[in-house]
């Protein structure tokens, strides 16, 4: 499966962005799609995950209440709605697929840059 992330950009602190992750190729209801981010000088950080069948979502504490993950199975797309953005949210955001039964995220998109100005 190939993933294409989009929707990043420049936004002022307190603003919102919605990222999209389109999946091309076979996907299965047991697959999970996660969002991560990588900021300069920092380690990659997990943000949120959802199963394709919508049965489960999970968020990192740092984004709980501000970010919402959702999916549109008809469009094979997962979204990350980001509200109340802060300058420290500035990073490259990636989506990835963890196939059902796999312990790891095996497929990654190319990333989309989010810059939050103060």
N, C-alpha and C positions, 0 to 999 in steps of 0.2 A: 504494500500500500504506500502511496505517496501523499505527503501532506503539504498543504500550502497555507501559510499563515499570512494574514493581512489585517489592515485596520490600524496599524500604529501611526504615530504622528507626534506633533508638538501640541501640548495643551498646557494651560495655566493650572497652577495648584488649585484644587477644589473642583476641577473640571472632570469630565467623563470621557471615556473612549470605549468602544466595543471592538474587540478583536474577533476575527473569524479564523477558523481552521477547517479548510475543505479537504476531505479525504477522497483520493482517487484510487480505486482498486477495491478488492474484496474487504468487507468489514463484517463483523459478527457481533451478535447481541452481547456476547460475553467479553468483548474487547472493552478496554477502558481508555479514555482519552484524557490526557493530563496537560496542564499548562505549567510552564516553568519560566524563570527569567534568569538572566545572567547580566550582572552589572559589572562595570570595570573594576578589577581588583578584588572581586568577590567570587564566591563559589556559586554554582548554579543552585537555584532555590525552587523547590516545589511550591506551587500555588494552589492548585485545585485539580480535581479529577471527577469524571463522570463516566458511567458505563453507557454504552450505546443503547441498552434497553431502558435507561433512565432509572434503574432500580436503586442506584447508589450514587451519592455525591460526597465529596470530602474536601475540606478546605484547610489550608494552613492557618494557624491562629492569627498571623499577621495580616491576613486579608479578609478574614471572616467578618461579614457585615458590610464590607465595602465592595467585594468582588462577587459576581454570580456567574457560575458556569451553567450552560444549557446546551441542548443539542436539538438539531432538526434532522431527523432520520431521512426524511424525504429528500433533503439537500445534501445529505452526508456531510454535514457541517456542525462543528462545535463552536460555541461562542464564549467569550469571556467579557462580561460587562464589568467595567471598572469605574467606580464612582469615588468621589472625594479623593482624587488623586493627589499625591504628595511628591515633592521633589525626589524623595528617596525611592519612589517607584520607577524612576528612570532606569531603563535596562533594555536589553533585547529580549523579547518574549518569544518563547518557543512552544509549539504543541508537539505532542508525542503520543504514540499508541502503544499500549501494553496488551498484547494478545491474551485472550483468556487462557489461563493456565501458565502463562509466562511470569516469572518474578521480576522481569525487567521491561523497561520501555525500549522496544526494539526498532521503532520507526520514528524519525524526527523530521519536522519541517525545517524550513530555512531561517526562520526567525523574522520578527518584525520589530523595528525600533520604536520605543515609547520614550518620549522626553517630556518631563514635567518641569515647567519653569516656575520659579518662586515669585 
